[in-house]
Amino acid sequence: MLDSIDRRIVVQTQAGLPLVREPYRAIAEKLGLEEIEVIARLRRLLGSGAIRRIGVLTQYKSHSLLR
């Protein structure tokens, strides 16, 4: 079962991880959490089957390298 913090983390990762050097830290800072808590909660959610995967989503057409 997801608590309110889990839900906030899921919302922040639904569209993919931020394209930054430390994406979990960026999510943690946005939510006012510690990076290790975000990572631990995501691992638990993956392990329980509450979420299936975590990753970066890219939109190839919007990247200047492919224009």
C-alpha positions in Angstrom: 0.0 0.0 0.0 1.3 3.4 -0.9 1.5 6.1 1.7 1.4 9.9 0.9 5.2 10.0 0.4 5.2 7.0 -1.9 2.4 8.7 -4.0 4.4 11.9 -4.2 7.5 10.0 -5.4 5.4 8.1 -8.0 4.0 11.3 -9.3 7.5 12.8 -9.7 8.7 9.7 -11.6 5.7 8.9 -13.7 7.0 10.9 -16.7 10.5 9.5 -16.3 13.5 10.5 -14.2 14.9 14.0 -14.6 17.8 14.3 -17.1 20.4 15.4 -14.5 23.5 13.9 -13.1 21.8 12.9 -9.8 18.1 12.3 -10.6 17.2 10.7 -7.3 18.7 13.7 -5.4 16.8 16.1 -7.6 13.5 14.3 -6.8 14.4 14.2 -3.1 15.1 17.9 -3.0 11.9 18.7 -4.8 9.9 16.7 -2.3 11.9 17.8 0.8 13.3 14.3 1.4 16.7 12.6 1.6 18.0 11.0 -1.5 18.5 7.7 0.3 14.8 7.7 1.3 13.7 8.2 -2.3 15.9 5.3 -3.4 14.8 3.0 -0.6 11.1 3.7 -1.2 11.5 3.1 -5.0 13.3 -0.2 -4.3 10.5 -1.2 -2.0 7.8 -0.2 -4.5 9.6 -2.2 -7.3 10.0 -5.2 -5.0 6.4 -5.2 -4.0 5.2 -4.9 -7.6 3.5 -1.5 -6.9 5.6 -0.1 -9.8 7.2 -2.1 -12.6 10.1 0.0 -13.7 11.9 3.3 -13.4 13.7 5.0 -16.2 14.3 8.0 -18.3 11.9 8.8 -21.1 13.2 10.8 -24.0 11.4 12.5 -26.8 13.7 12.0 -29.8 12.0 14.7 -31.9 12.7 17.3 -29.3 16.4 16.7 -29.0 18.6 19.0 -31.0 21.0 16.2 -31.8 18.4 14.6 -34.1 17.3 17.7 -36.0 
